[in-house]
Amino acid sequence: NVLGRADKIIVNSLDFKRKFKTKFNIHSECIYNPLNKDEIIKKSKVKTKIKFDKSKLNLINVGRFTDQKDQLTLLKAINRIKDKIKLNLLIVGRGVEKKNLINYIHENNLSKFVQVIDFQNNPFNLIKSSDVFLLSSLYEGLPNVLLESQVLKKFIISSNCPTGPKEILLNGKAGFLFNVGDYKRLSDLILYYSKNKRKLSKKILVGYKNLKRFDYDQNLQNYLDIINSLLK
């Protein structure tokens, strides 16, 4: 197979590397995705036309509308707590599941609480204007959007899916993790955050300070080192 013929296999998370070894007995190298912090911060300063009500807890999800991203879990969580706190969820993306998401919103009278908008080339100003980034994926590799949210110092609540979120959030030290599909737990975590923002801001700083693992120049250099070693 292709993996067996490769000179070197590179994966983008340590958990991914472990799974390769366990399932296929294949050794791989881990190089984290290069993260351009300066570019993210620069783009986040561009003014957005979307209005955010600062009297509410502003939640955001950015991703493709597919089964993998499982935004339906987010909607179920919001439906459970919509009358308990003032909140707004902005879902940004495009994909085949959009109609199903819109139908759920209408059927459960969530239009006052949830806004779905099309994919944006620059989502960073939207993330910056929000309070919490939510990820509900069934699986990932290493979700860049969590790293981008950490650059912008946002609190993160993510599914503990394979692979990446647990690694990025340092097993919960840098944010909250919930089991895949567990919308009740997700809704409880949103409520808890809304009542404990100040105390939980420490987790944001832990995530931000650990972003050096994803340094743009260093990880590009790691790729170059491997390529040069194969050319010798």
C-alpha positions in Angstrom: 0.0 0.0 0.0 0.9 3.7 -0.2 1.9 4.0 3.5 4.2 1.0 3.2 6.1 2.6 0.2 6.5 6.1 1.7 10.0 7.2 2.8 8.5 9.2 5.6 5.1 9.6 7.1 4.3 12.9 8.8 1.2 13.4 11.0 0.0 16.6 12.6 -0.7 15.5 16.2 0.9 13.2 18.7 -2.3 11.3 19.3 -2.5 10.7 15.5 1.1 9.3 15.7 0.2 7.0 18.5 -2.9 5.7 16.6 -0.8 5.0 13.5 1.6 2.9 15.7 -1.2 1.1 17.5 -3.4 0.3 14.6 -0.9 -0.1 11.7 2.4 -0.6 13.5 3.7 2.3 11.4 6.2 4.8 12.7 5.5 8.4 11.8 6.9 11.8 12.6 4.7 14.5 14.2 5.0 18.0 13.0 2.4 20.4 14.2 0.5 22.7 11.7 2.5 25.9 11.2 0.5 28.7 12.9 0.9 32.2 11.6 -0.1 34.2 14.7 0.7 37.6 13.1 -1.5 37.0 10.1 -4.4 35.9 12.3 -4.1 38.9 14.6 -3.9 41.3 11.7 -7.0 39.8 10.0 -8.9 39.8 13.3 -8.7 43.6 13.4 -10.7 44.1 10.2 -14.1 45.5 11.1 -17.0 43.0 10.7 -20.5 43.9 9.5 -22.0 41.3 11.8 -23.4 42.8 15.0 -22.6 41.2 18.4 -24.8 42.0 21.4 -22.4 42.3 24.3 -25.2 41.9 26.8 -25.3 38.2 25.7 -22.9 35.3 25.8 -21.6 35.2 22.2 -20.8 31.7 21.0 -19.3 30.8 17.6 -18.6 27.7 15.4 -16.7 27.9 12.2 -16.5 24.8 9.9 -18.0 22.9 7.0 -21.6 21.8 7.3 -21.0 18.1 7.2 -21.7 15.0 9.4 -18.1 15.2 10.6 -18.5 18.6 12.2 -21.8 17.7 13.8 -23.2 21.2 14.4 -26.5 19.6 15.2 -25.1 18.8 18.7 -24.5 22.6 19.1 -28.1 23.3 18.3 -29.4 20.7 20.7 -27.3 22.2 23.4 -28.6 25.7 22.7 -32.2 24.4 22.6 -31.7 23.0 26.1 -30.5 26.2 27.7 -32.1 29.0 25.5 -34.3 30.1 28.3 -31.7 29.9 31.1 -29.2 32.6 29.9 -28.9 35.3 27.3 -26.9 33.9 24.5 -26.3 34.0 20.8 -24.7 31.3 18.6 -23.1 32.2 15.2 -22.5 29.2 12.9 -20.2 30.0 10.0 -19.6 27.7 7.0 -21.1 25.9 4.0 -21.9 22.4 3.1 -24.5 19.7 2.5 -25.9 19.8 6.1 -27.0 23.4 6.0 -30.6 22.6 5.2 -30.9 20.2 8.1 -29.4 22.8 10.5 -31.8 25.5 9.2 -34.8 23.1 9.6 -33.8 22.2 13.2 -33.5 25.9 14.0 -37.0 26.6 12.7 -38.6 23.5 14.2 -37.3 24.4 17.7 -37.9 28.2 17.5 -34.1 29.0 17.7 -34.1 31.8 15.2 -33.7 34.4 18.0 -30.7 32.6 19.4 -28.8 31.1 16.4 -27.6 32.8 13.2 -26.2 30.7 10.3 -24.0 32.6 7.8 -22.0 31.6 4.8 -18.3 30.8 4.8 -16.0 33.8 5.3 -12.5 34.2 3.9 -11.7 36.0 7.1 -13.5 34.5 10.1 -11.0 35.9 12.5 -12.8 39.2 13.2 -15.9 37.1 14.0 -14.0 34.9 16.4 -12.4 37.9 18.1 -15.8 39.4 18.7 -17.2 36.3 20.3 -16.7 35.0 23.8 -16.5 31.2 23.3 -15.5 29.0 20.4 -17.4 25.7 20.2 -16.2 22.6 18.3 -18.5 19.6 18.1 -16.6 17.4 15.6 -16.9 13.6 15.5 -13.2 13.4 14.4 -10.4 15.7 13.4 -6.6 15.7 12.5 -5.4 18.8 14.4 -8.2 21.4 14.2 -6.5 24.7 13.1 -9.6 26.6 14.2 -8.9 25.8 17.8 -5.4 27.1 17.5 -6.6 30.3 15.8 -9.1 30.8 18.6 -6.3 30.4 21.2 -4.3 33.1 19.3 -7.3 35.4 19.7 -7.6 34.5 23.4 -11.0 32.9 23.2 -12.4 30.4 25.7 -12.8 27.0 24.0 -15.3 24.2 24.5 -14.6 21.2 22.3 -15.7 17.6 21.8 -13.0 15.2 22.9 -12.8 13.6 19.5 -9.9 11.9 17.8 -7.6 13.6 17.2 -6.2 16.9 18.3 -8.6 18.8 20.7 -7.4 17.1 23.9 -3.8 17.8 22.8 -4.5 21.4 22.0 -6.5 22.0 25.2 -3.8 20.1 27.3 -6.3 17.5 28.5 -8.7 20.2 29.8 -6.2 22.6 31.3 -6.7 25.1 28.5 -10.5 24.7 27.9 -13.4 22.3 28.4 -13.8 18.9 26.7 -17.1 16.9 26.3 -17.8 13.5 24.9 -18.7 13.4 21.2 -22.4 14.0 20.7 -23.1 14.8 24.4 -25.2 17.9 24.0 -26.4 17.8 27.6 -22.9 18.0 28.9 -22.1 20.7 26.3 -25.0 22.8 27.5 -24.0 22.4 31.1 -20.4 23.6 30.3 -21.8 26.6 28.5 -23.9 27.5 31.5 -20.9 26.9 33.8 -18.7 29.2 31.8 -21.4 32.0 31.7 -21.4 32.0 35.5 -17.6 31.7 36.0 -16.0 33.7 33.2 -13.4 35.5 35.4 -12.2 32.3 37.1 -12.0 30.4 33.8 -9.9 33.1 32.1 -6.9 31.3 33.5 -7.5 28.5 31.1 -7.4 30.9 28.2 -3.9 32.1 29.2 -2.7 28.5 29.6 -3.6 27.8 26.0 -2.2 31.0 24.7 1.2 30.5 26.5 1.5 27.0 25.0 1.1 28.0 21.4 4.9 28.0 21.0 4.5 24.3 20.1 2.9 25.5 16.8 5.4 28.1 15.9 5.2 28.9 12.2 8.9 29.2 11.4 9.9 26.2 13.6 7.5 23.8 12.2 8.3 24.8 8.6 11.9 24.2 9.5 11.0 20.8 10.8 9.5 19.9 7.4 12.6 21.2 5.6 14.9 19.2 7.9 13.1 15.9 7.1 13.1 16.6 3.4 16.9 17.4 3.5 17.5 14.2 5.5 15.8 12.1 2.8 17.8 13.8 0.0 21.2 12.9 1.6 
